[in-house]
Amino acid sequence: MKIKHWKMTLTGAAAFIVLATVIYRTATGRDIGLNDIASLGAVTILFLSALTWGTKEDRDGVREDEELGRRITEQSSKVGYFILTLFILVAVGIDQWVHEKPSLLLLSLLGLSMVTLPFIEWVHMRKYRTTED
């Protein structure tokens, strides 16, 4: 069996076990904490990474360290940033609708998310400008 399939099988089983545990705890009325959500997020990240990227040993699929892999990561990061900003905007709208006044924390998070990409682009531009001069 290829390494990619082993990674997918193990991380997928771990994600399924953690998800089943969270569902069971919710169904039985127990509290779900930060550890549960962080564990579910971590194993899901590992599973999706194993699903996406090929391995050098098996020569299957696109590897993360190839030019195409770097391009895919770059584009996915930007799309993910905009989707996350949209989610925060929706959360601010829902908070406004429910409480008739948006949370200062959510508004601050929305503002921070809106300036993060331009700021990071500016920092990278400065880095390349400095190396060209």
DSSP file with accessible surface (Angstrom, degrees, kcal/mol):
  #  RESIDUE AA STRUCTURE BP1 BP2  ACC     N-H-->O    O-->H-N    N-H-->O    O-->H-N    TCO  KAPPA ALPHA  PHI   PSI    X-CA   Y-CA   Z-CA
    1    1 A M              0   0  155      0, 0.0     5,-0.0     0, 0.0     2,-0.0   0.000 360.0 360.0 360.0 140.8    0.0    0.0    0.0
    2    2 A K     >  -     0   0   98      1,-0.1     4,-1.9    56,-0.0     5,-0.1  -0.308 360.0-118.0 -72.4 157.0    1.3    3.4   -0.9
    3    3 A I  H  > S+     0   0   66      1,-0.2     4,-2.7     2,-0.2     5,-0.2   0.895 114.3  56.1 -61.0 -40.7    2.4    5.9    1.8
    4    4 A K  H  > S+     0   0   37      1,-0.2     4,-2.6     2,-0.2    -1,-0.2   0.912 106.8  49.4 -59.7 -41.2   -0.4    8.4    0.8
    5    5 A H  H  > S+     0   0   86      2,-0.2     4,-2.6     1,-0.2    -1,-0.2   0.879 110.5  50.6 -67.3 -37.1   -3.1    5.7    1.3
    6    6 A W  H  X S+     0   0  136     -4,-1.9     4,-2.8     2,-0.2     5,-0.3   0.930 111.8  47.5 -63.9 -44.8   -1.7    4.9    4.7
    7    7 A K  H  X S+     0   0  106     -4,-2.7     4,-2.5     1,-0.2     5,-0.4   0.919 113.6  47.6 -61.0 -45.2   -1.7    8.6    5.7
    8    8 A M  H  X S+     0   0   48     -4,-2.6     4,-2.2    42,-0.2     5,-0.2   0.914 113.7  47.8 -63.0 -41.9   -5.2    9.0    4.4
    9    9 A T  H  X S+     0   0   76     -4,-2.6     4,-2.3    -5,-0.2    -2,-0.2   0.945 115.9  42.4 -65.8 -48.1   -6.5    5.9    6.2
   10   10 A L  H  X S+     0   0  113     -4,-2.8     4,-2.3     2,-0.2    -2,-0.2   0.938 119.3  41.9 -66.9 -46.6   -4.9    6.7    9.6
   11   11 A T  H  X S+     0   0   27     -4,-2.5     4,-2.6    -5,-0.3    36,-0.3   0.878 114.3  52.4 -71.2 -33.7   -5.8   10.4    9.6
   12   12 A G  H  X S+     0   0   19     -4,-2.2     4,-2.5    -5,-0.4    -1,-0.2   0.913 110.6  47.8 -65.9 -41.0   -9.3    9.7    8.3
   13   13 A A  H  X S+     0   0   49     -4,-2.3     4,-2.5    -5,-0.2    -2,-0.2   0.917 112.5  49.3 -64.9 -40.6   -9.9    7.2   11.0
   14   14 A A  H  X S+     0   0   36     -4,-2.3     4,-2.6     2,-0.2     5,-0.2   0.919 111.5  48.8 -64.7 -41.9   -8.6    9.6   13.6
   15   15 A A  H  X S+     0   0   16     -4,-2.6     4,-2.7    28,-0.3    -2,-0.2   0.912 111.7  49.8 -63.7 -40.2  -10.8   12.4   12.3
   16   16 A F  H  X S+     0   0  146     -4,-2.5     4,-2.8     2,-0.2    -2,-0.2   0.918 111.0  48.9 -64.4 -42.5  -13.8   10.0   12.3
   17   17 A I  H  X S+     0   0  105     -4,-2.5     4,-2.3     2,-0.2    -2,-0.2   0.937 113.7  45.6 -64.2 -44.3  -13.1    8.9   15.9
   18   18 A V  H  X S+     0   0   32     -4,-2.6     4,-2.4     2,-0.2    -2,-0.2   0.930 114.3  48.6 -66.2 -43.1  -12.8   12.5   17.1
   19   19 A L  H  X S+     0   0   77     -4,-2.7     4,-2.7    -5,-0.2     5,-0.2   0.926 111.3  50.0 -62.3 -42.2  -15.9   13.6   15.2
   20   20 A A  H  X S+     0   0   43     -4,-2.8     4,-2.7     1,-0.2    -1,-0.2   0.895 110.2  51.2 -63.5 -37.4  -17.8   10.7   16.6
   21   21 A T  H  X S+     0   0   63     -4,-2.3     4,-2.7     2,-0.2    -1,-0.2   0.922 110.6  47.8 -65.1 -43.1  -16.7   11.6   20.1
   22   22 A V  H  X S+     0   0   15     -4,-2.4     4,-2.3     2,-0.2    -2,-0.2   0.925 113.5  47.5 -64.3 -42.8  -17.8   15.2   19.7
   23   23 A I  H  X S+     0   0  100     -4,-2.7     4,-2.8     2,-0.2    -2,-0.2   0.923 112.4  49.7 -64.2 -42.4  -21.2   14.1   18.3
   24   24 A Y  H  X S+     0   0  130     -4,-2.7     4,-2.0     2,-0.2     6,-0.2   0.929 111.3  48.6 -62.2 -44.4  -21.6   11.6   21.2
   25   25 A R  H  <>S+     0   0   75     -4,-2.7     5,-2.3     1,-0.2     4,-0.2   0.886 113.3  47.8 -64.7 -37.3  -20.7   14.3   23.8
   26   26 A T  H ><5S+     0   0   81     -4,-2.3     3,-1.2     1,-0.2    -2,-0.2   0.927 111.6  49.8 -67.0 -44.4  -23.2   16.7   22.2
   27   27 A A  H 3<5S+     0   0   84     -4,-2.8    -2,-0.2     1,-0.3    -1,-0.2   0.820 111.2  48.9 -65.6 -31.6  -25.9   14.1   22.1
   28   28 A T  T 3<5S-     0   0   66     -4,-2.0    -1,-0.3    -5,-0.2    -2,-0.2   0.383 117.6-110.2 -90.8   3.3  -25.5   13.1   25.7
   29   29 A G  T < 5 +     0   0   64     -3,-1.2    -3,-0.2     1,-0.3     2,-0.2   0.614  68.5 143.0  84.2  11.6  -25.5   16.7   26.9
   30   30 A R      < -     0   0  139     -5,-2.3    -1,-0.3    -6,-0.2     2,-0.1  -0.504  55.5 -99.1 -82.7 156.5  -21.9   17.0   27.9
   31   31 A D        -     0   0  138     -2,-0.2     2,-0.5     1,-0.0    -1,-0.1  -0.437  26.1-142.2 -74.7 146.6  -19.9   20.2   27.3
   32   32 A I        -     0   0   63     -2,-0.1     2,-0.1    -6,-0.0    -1,-0.0  -0.951  26.3-168.5-109.4 126.8  -17.7   20.5   24.3
   33   33 A G     >  -     0   0   37     -2,-0.5     4,-1.9     1,-0.0     5,-0.2  -0.367  39.3 -88.2-108.7-174.4  -14.5   22.4   25.0
   34   34 A L  H  > S+     0   0  142      1,-0.2     4,-3.1     2,-0.2     5,-0.3   0.875 122.4  58.3 -61.3 -38.0  -11.6   24.0   23.2
   35   35 A N  H  > S+     0   0  127      1,-0.2     4,-2.5     2,-0.2    -1,-0.2   0.889 105.5  49.6 -61.4 -40.3   -9.7   20.7   23.3
   36   36 A D  H  > S+     0   0   29      2,-0.2     4,-2.4    -3,-0.2    -1,-0.2   0.941 115.3  41.9 -64.6 -47.3  -12.4   18.9   21.4
   37   37 A I  H  X S+     0   0   98     -4,-1.9     4,-2.6     2,-0.2    -2,-0.2   0.913 115.8  49.5 -68.3 -41.3  -12.7   21.6   18.7
   38   38 A A  H  X S+     0   0   55     -4,-3.1     4,-2.6     2,-0.2    -1,-0.2   0.911 112.2  48.7 -64.9 -40.2   -8.9   22.0   18.4
   39   39 A S  H  X S+     0   0   57     -4,-2.5     4,-2.5    -5,-0.3     5,-0.3   0.925 111.8  48.9 -64.4 -43.6   -8.4   18.2   18.1
   40   40 A L  H  X S+     0   0   36     -4,-2.4     4,-1.9     1,-0.2    -2,-0.2   0.925 113.4  47.3 -62.7 -42.5  -11.1   17.9   15.5
   41   41 A G  H  X S+     0   0   34     -4,-2.6     4,-2.3     2,-0.2    -2,-0.2   0.918 111.9  50.3 -64.4 -41.9   -9.5   20.8   13.5
   42   42 A A  H  X S+     0   0   49     -4,-2.6     4,-2.2     1,-0.2    -2,-0.2   0.939 113.1  43.3 -65.8 -46.5   -6.0   19.3   13.8
   43   43 A V  H  X S+     0   0   26     -4,-2.5     4,-2.4     1,-0.2   -28,-0.3   0.858 113.0  53.5 -71.0 -29.7   -6.9   15.8   12.6
   44   44 A T  H  X S+     0   0   52     -4,-1.9     4,-2.8    -5,-0.3     5,-0.2   0.912 107.9  50.7 -67.9 -39.9   -9.1   17.3    9.8
   45   45 A I  H  X S+     0   0  120     -4,-2.3     4,-2.4     2,-0.2    -2,-0.2   0.938 111.8  47.7 -60.6 -45.7   -6.1   19.3    8.7
   46   46 A L  H  X S+     0   0   99     -4,-2.2     4,-2.4     2,-0.2    -2,-0.2   0.916 112.9  48.5 -62.6 -41.9   -3.9   16.2    8.6
   47   47 A F  H  X S+     0   0   58     -4,-2.4     4,-2.3   -36,-0.3    -2,-0.2   0.943 112.9  46.3 -64.5 -46.7   -6.5   14.2    6.7
   48   48 A L  H  X S+     0   0   87     -4,-2.8     4,-1.9     1,-0.2    -1,-0.2   0.873 112.3  51.8 -66.2 -34.4   -7.1   16.9    4.1
   49   49 A S  H  X S+     0   0   47     -4,-2.4     4,-2.4    -5,-0.2    -1,-0.2   0.918 111.0  46.8 -66.0 -43.2   -3.3   17.4    3.7
   50   50 A A  H  < S+     0   0    9     -4,-2.4   -42,-0.2     1,-0.2    -2,-0.2   0.863 113.2  50.5 -65.3 -34.1   -2.8   13.6    3.2
   51   51 A L  H  < S+     0   0   78     -4,-2.3    -1,-0.2    -5,-0.2    -2,-0.2   0.855 116.6  40.6 -70.6 -32.7   -5.7   13.7    0.7
   52   52 A T  H  < S+     0   0   73     -4,-1.9    10,-0.3    -5,-0.2     2,-0.3   0.934 104.9  60.7 -85.1 -49.1   -4.3   16.6   -1.3
   53   53 A W     <  -     0   0   37     -4,-2.4    10,-0.2    -5,-0.2     8,-0.1  -0.650  65.3-143.0 -98.2 141.3   -0.6   16.1   -1.5
   54   54 A G        -     0   0    9      8,-2.5    10,-0.4    -2,-0.3     2,-0.3  -0.274  23.1-115.1 -84.4 174.7    1.4   13.2   -3.2
   55   55 A T     >> -     0   0    9      5,-0.4     4,-1.5     1,-0.1     5,-0.9  -0.844   7.6-132.1-116.0 153.5    4.6   11.8   -1.8
   56   56 A K  T  45S+     0   0  133     -2,-0.3    -1,-0.1     1,-0.2     7,-0.0   0.875 106.7  53.4 -68.8 -36.2    8.1   11.8   -3.3
   57   57 A E  T  45S+     0   0  136      1,-0.2    -1,-0.2     2,-0.1    -3,-0.0   0.905 117.7  33.9 -67.2 -42.3    8.5    8.1   -2.7
   58   58 A D  T  45S-     0   0   46      2,-0.1    -1,-0.2     3,-0.0    -2,-0.2   0.650  94.0-141.8 -88.5 -17.3    5.4    7.0   -4.4
   59   59 A R  T  <5 +     0   0  219     -4,-1.5     2,-0.5     1,-0.2    -3,-0.2   0.942  49.4 144.9  52.9  51.1    5.4    9.7   -7.1
   60   60 A D      < -     0   0   20     -5,-0.9    -5,-0.4     2,-0.0    -1,-0.2  -0.972  53.0 -24.3-123.4 119.6    1.7   10.1   -7.0
   61   61 A G  S    S-     0   0   59     -2,-0.5     2,-0.3    -7,-0.2    -8,-0.1  -0.092  99.0 -33.8  79.0-176.6    0.0   13.4   -7.4
   62   62 A V        -     0   0   41    -10,-0.3    -8,-2.5     6,-0.1     2,-0.3  -0.639  58.7-140.1 -82.9 132.2    1.3   17.0   -6.9
   63   63 A R    >   -     0   0   54     -2,-0.3     3,-1.2   -10,-0.2     6,-0.4  -0.674  14.9-126.0 -91.9 153.0    3.8   17.4   -4.1
   64   64 A E  T 3  S+     0   0  103    -10,-0.4     9,-0.1    -2,-0.3    -1,-0.1   0.799 108.1  55.3 -67.4 -27.9    3.7   20.5   -1.8
   65   65 A D  T 3  S+     0   0   90      4,-0.1    -1,-0.3     5,-0.1     2,-0.1   0.479  89.4  95.1 -89.2  -0.2    7.3   21.3   -2.5
   66   66 A E  S <> S-     0   0   66     -3,-1.2     4,-2.5     1,-0.1     5,-0.2  -0.419  90.0-107.6 -81.3 167.5    6.9   21.4   -6.3
   67   67 A E  H  > S+     0   0  129      1,-0.2     4,-2.3     2,-0.2     5,-0.2   0.925 122.0  47.8 -61.2 -45.7    6.3   24.7   -8.2
   68   68 A L  H  > S+     0   0   97      1,-0.2     4,-2.6     2,-0.2    -1,-0.2   0.906 110.8  52.5 -63.3 -37.8    2.7   23.7   -8.9
   69   69 A G  H  > S+     0   0    0     -6,-0.4     4,-2.4     2,-0.2    -2,-0.2   0.908 109.5  48.1 -64.4 -41.6    2.2   22.8   -5.2
   70   70 A R  H  X S+     0   0  127     -4,-2.5     4,-2.5     2,-0.2    -1,-0.2   0.902 112.1  50.0 -65.0 -38.7    3.5   26.1   -4.1
   71   71 A R  H  X S+     0   0  126     -4,-2.3     4,-2.5     2,-0.2     5,-0.2   0.915 110.8  48.9 -65.7 -42.4    1.2   27.9   -6.6
   72   72 A I  H  X S+     0   0   55     -4,-2.6     4,-2.7     1,-0.2     5,-0.2   0.927 112.2  48.9 -62.5 -43.8   -1.8   25.9   -5.4
   73   73 A T  H  X S+     0   0   50     -4,-2.4     4,-2.3     2,-0.2    -2,-0.2   0.923 111.4  50.2 -61.7 -42.6   -0.9   26.7   -1.8
   74   74 A E  H  X S+     0   0  126     -4,-2.5     4,-1.7     2,-0.2    -2,-0.2   0.944 114.3  42.4 -62.3 -49.0   -0.5   30.4   -2.6
   75   75 A Q  H  X S+     0   0   97     -4,-2.5     4,-2.4     1,-0.2     5,-0.2   0.903 114.1  51.6 -67.0 -39.8   -3.9   30.6   -4.4
   76   76 A S  H  X S+     0   0   68     -4,-2.7     4,-2.8    -5,-0.2    -1,-0.2   0.879 106.8  54.5 -64.8 -37.0   -5.7   28.6   -1.8
   77   77 A S  H  X S+     0   0   74     -4,-2.3     4,-2.2    -5,-0.2    -1,-0.2   0.921 110.0  45.9 -62.7 -42.8   -4.3   30.8    1.0
   78   78 A K  H  X S+     0   0   96     -4,-1.7     4,-2.1     2,-0.2    -2,-0.2   0.929 114.5  46.5 -68.7 -43.0   -5.7   33.9   -0.6
   79   79 A V  H  X S+     0   0   86     -4,-2.4     4,-2.4     1,-0.2    -2,-0.2   0.926 112.5  51.4 -64.1 -42.5   -9.1   32.3   -1.3
   80   80 A G  H  X S+     0   0   36     -4,-2.8     4,-2.6    -5,-0.2    -2,-0.2   0.888 107.1  54.2 -61.7 -37.5   -9.2   31.0    2.2
   81   81 A Y  H  X S+     0   0   42     -4,-2.2     4,-2.4     2,-0.2    -1,-0.2   0.940 110.2  45.6 -61.6 -46.4   -8.4   34.5    3.6
   82   82 A F  H  X S+     0   0  111     -4,-2.1     4,-2.2     2,-0.2    -2,-0.2   0.895 112.9  50.2 -67.7 -37.3  -11.4   36.0    1.7
   83   83 A I  H  X S+     0   0   79     -4,-2.4     4,-2.5     2,-0.2    -1,-0.2   0.928 110.6  49.8 -65.6 -42.0  -13.7   33.2    2.7
   84   84 A L  H  X S+     0   0  102     -4,-2.6     4,-2.3     2,-0.2    -2,-0.2   0.917 110.0  50.6 -63.6 -40.7  -12.7   33.6    6.4
   85   85 A T  H  X S+     0   0   21     -4,-2.4     4,-2.4     1,-0.2    -1,-0.2   0.909 109.9  50.9 -62.8 -39.7  -13.3   37.4    6.2
   86   86 A L  H  X S+     0   0   97     -4,-2.2     4,-2.6     2,-0.2    -2,-0.2   0.917 108.6  51.7 -63.2 -41.9  -16.7   36.7    4.7
   87   87 A F  H  X S+     0   0  129     -4,-2.5     4,-2.4     2,-0.2    -2,-0.2   0.902 109.9  48.9 -61.0 -41.5  -17.5   34.3    7.6
   88   88 A I  H  X S+     0   0   20     -4,-2.3     4,-2.5     2,-0.2    -1,-0.2   0.920 110.0  51.7 -65.8 -40.1  -16.5   37.0   10.1
   89   89 A L  H  X S+     0   0   93     -4,-2.4     4,-2.3     1,-0.2    -2,-0.2   0.922 110.5  48.3 -61.5 -41.6  -18.7   39.5    8.3
   90   90 A V  H  X S+     0   0   76     -4,-2.6     4,-2.8     2,-0.2    -1,-0.2   0.912 109.9  52.4 -64.6 -40.6  -21.6   37.1    8.4
   91   91 A A  H  X S+     0   0   37     -4,-2.4     4,-2.7     2,-0.2    -2,-0.2   0.901 108.9  50.0 -63.2 -39.1  -21.0   36.5   12.2
   92   92 A V  H  X S+     0   0   15     -4,-2.5     4,-2.6     2,-0.2    -1,-0.2   0.925 111.6  49.1 -63.9 -42.0  -21.0   40.3   12.8
   93   93 A G  H  X S+     0   0   41     -4,-2.3     4,-2.3     2,-0.2    -2,-0.2   0.920 112.8  46.2 -63.2 -43.2  -24.3   40.5   10.9
   94   94 A I  H  X S+     0   0   95     -4,-2.8     4,-2.9     2,-0.2     5,-0.2   0.920 112.5  50.6 -66.2 -41.2  -25.8   37.7   12.9
   95   95 A D  H  X S+     0   0   25     -4,-2.7     4,-2.7     1,-0.2     6,-0.6   0.903 110.9  49.4 -63.0 -40.0  -24.6   39.2   16.2
   96   96 A Q  H  X S+     0   0   90     -4,-2.6     4,-1.4     1,-0.2    -1,-0.2   0.907 113.2  47.2 -62.9 -41.9  -26.1   42.5   15.2
   97   97 A W  H  < S+     0   0  210     -4,-2.3    -2,-0.2    -5,-0.2    -1,-0.2   0.916 118.4  39.6 -68.5 -40.9  -29.4   40.8   14.4
   98   98 A V  H  < S+     0   0   84     -4,-2.9    -2,-0.2     1,-0.2    -3,-0.2   0.934 131.0  24.4 -76.2 -47.6  -29.5   38.8   17.6
   99   99 A H  H  < S-     0   0  125     -4,-2.7    -3,-0.2    -5,-0.2    -2,-0.2   0.428  94.1-129.8-101.8  -1.0  -28.2   41.3   20.1
  100  100 A E  S  < S+     0   0  164     -4,-1.4    -4,-0.2    -5,-0.3    -3,-0.1   0.614  92.0  64.9  60.1  10.8  -29.1   44.5   18.2
  101  101 A K  S    S-     0   0  157     -6,-0.6    -2,-0.1    -5,-0.0     3,-0.1  -0.838  88.2-122.3-157.9 122.7  -25.6   45.6   18.8
  102  102 A P        -     0   0   31      0, 0.0     2,-0.2     0, 0.0   -10,-0.1  -0.338  33.7-102.1 -70.3 150.8  -22.5   43.9   17.4
  103  103 A S     >  -     0   0   44      1,-0.1     4,-2.5   -11,-0.1     5,-0.2  -0.461  18.3-137.3 -69.7 137.5  -19.8   42.7   19.6
  104  104 A L  H  > S+     0   0  136      1,-0.2     4,-2.6     2,-0.2     5,-0.2   0.876 105.8  55.4 -63.1 -35.9  -16.7   44.8   19.9
  105  105 A L  H  > S+     0   0  134      2,-0.2     4,-2.5     1,-0.2    -1,-0.2   0.934 109.7  44.8 -63.1 -45.4  -14.6   41.7   19.7
  106  106 A L  H  > S+     0   0   42      2,-0.2     4,-2.6     1,-0.2    -2,-0.2   0.905 113.3  50.4 -66.9 -40.6  -16.2   40.6   16.4
  107  107 A L  H  X S+     0   0   72     -4,-2.5     4,-2.6     2,-0.2    -2,-0.2   0.913 111.5  48.4 -63.1 -40.3  -15.9   44.1   15.0
  108  108 A S  H  X S+     0   0   69     -4,-2.6     4,-2.7     2,-0.2    -2,-0.2   0.911 111.5  49.9 -64.1 -41.8  -12.3   44.3   16.0
  109  109 A L  H  X S+     0   0   78     -4,-2.5     4,-2.7     2,-0.2    -2,-0.2   0.905 110.5  50.4 -63.5 -40.0  -11.7   40.8   14.4
  110  110 A L  H  X S+     0   0   21     -4,-2.6     4,-1.9     2,-0.2    -2,-0.2   0.941 112.0  46.9 -63.4 -46.1  -13.5   42.0   11.2
  111  111 A G  H  X S+     0   0   34     -4,-2.6     4,-1.3     1,-0.2    -2,-0.2   0.922 113.1  49.0 -62.2 -42.2  -11.3   45.1   11.0
  112  112 A L  H  X S+     0   0  106     -4,-2.7     4,-1.2     1,-0.2     3,-0.3   0.916 110.3  50.9 -64.1 -40.0   -8.2   43.1   11.7
  113  113 A S  H  X S+     0   0   14     -4,-2.7     4,-0.6     1,-0.2    -1,-0.2   0.845 107.2  54.7 -67.9 -30.7   -9.1   40.6    9.0
  114  114 A M  H  < S+     0   0  113     -4,-1.9    -1,-0.2     1,-0.2    -2,-0.2   0.800 114.8  37.9 -74.2 -27.0   -9.7   43.3    6.4
  115  115 A V  H  X S+     0   0   86     -4,-1.3     4,-1.9    -3,-0.3    -1,-0.2   0.559  96.2  83.0 -99.9  -8.2   -6.2   44.9    6.9
  116  116 A T  H  X S+     0   0   57     -4,-1.2     4,-2.8     2,-0.2     5,-0.2   0.948  90.9  46.3 -63.1 -51.1   -4.2   41.7    7.3
  117  117 A L  H  X S+     0   0   33     -4,-0.6     4,-2.7     1,-0.2     5,-0.2   0.948 114.1  46.3 -61.6 -50.3   -3.8   40.8    3.6
  118  118 A P  H  > S+     0   0   68      0, 0.0     4,-2.2     0, 0.0    -1,-0.2   0.900 114.0  50.3 -60.1 -35.3   -2.8   44.4    2.5
  119  119 A F  H  X S+     0   0  117     -4,-1.9     4,-2.5     2,-0.2    -2,-0.2   0.937 111.2  46.9 -66.8 -44.8   -0.4   44.6    5.4
  120  120 A I  H  X S+     0   0   76     -4,-2.8     4,-2.5     1,-0.2     5,-0.2   0.909 112.0  51.3 -64.5 -39.4    1.3   41.3    4.6
  121  121 A E  H  X S+     0   0   93     -4,-2.7     4,-2.5    -5,-0.2    -1,-0.2   0.910 109.6  50.5 -62.7 -40.3    1.6   42.2    1.0
  122  122 A W  H  X S+     0   0  135     -4,-2.2     4,-2.5    -5,-0.2    -2,-0.2   0.919 109.5  50.5 -63.4 -42.2    3.2   45.5    1.9
  123  123 A V  H  X S+     0   0   60     -4,-2.5     4,-1.9     1,-0.2    -2,-0.2   0.930 112.7  46.2 -62.4 -43.9    5.7   43.7    4.2
  124  124 A H  H  X S+     0   0   87     -4,-2.5     4,-2.2     2,-0.2     5,-0.2   0.891 110.6  53.0 -66.9 -38.3    6.6   41.3    1.4
  125  125 A M  H  X S+     0   0   76     -4,-2.5     4,-2.6     1,-0.2    -1,-0.2   0.925 108.8  50.3 -61.8 -41.3    6.9   44.2   -1.1
  126  126 A R  H  X S+     0   0  101     -4,-2.5     4,-2.3     1,-0.2    -1,-0.2   0.883 108.0  53.8 -63.1 -37.7    9.3   46.0    1.2
  127  127 A K  H  X S+     0   0  106     -4,-1.9     4,-1.6     1,-0.2    -1,-0.2   0.934 113.3  41.3 -63.9 -44.1   11.3   42.8    1.5
  128  128 A Y  H  X S+     0   0  136     -4,-2.2     4,-1.7     2,-0.2    -2,-0.2   0.858 112.8  54.2 -73.6 -34.2   11.7   42.5   -2.3
  129  129 A R  H  X S+     0   0  120     -4,-2.6     4,-1.5    -5,-0.2    -1,-0.2   0.920 108.4  50.3 -63.7 -39.8   12.3   46.2   -2.7
  130  130 A T  H  < S+     0   0   94     -4,-2.3    -2,-0.2     1,-0.2    -1,-0.2   0.892 110.8  48.1 -66.5 -38.2   15.1   46.0   -0.2
  131  131 A T  H  < S+     0   0  101     -4,-1.6    -1,-0.2     1,-0.2    -2,-0.2   0.798 109.8  52.7 -74.8 -27.4   16.8   43.1   -1.9
  132  132 A E  H  <        0   0  154     -4,-1.7    -1,-0.2    -5,-0.1    -2,-0.2   0.808 360.0 360.0 -75.0 -32.0   16.5   44.8   -5.4
  133  133 A D     <        0   0  155     -4,-1.5    -3,-0.0    -5,-0.2    -4,-0.0  -0.209 360.0 360.0 -78.0 360.0   18.2   48.0   -4.2
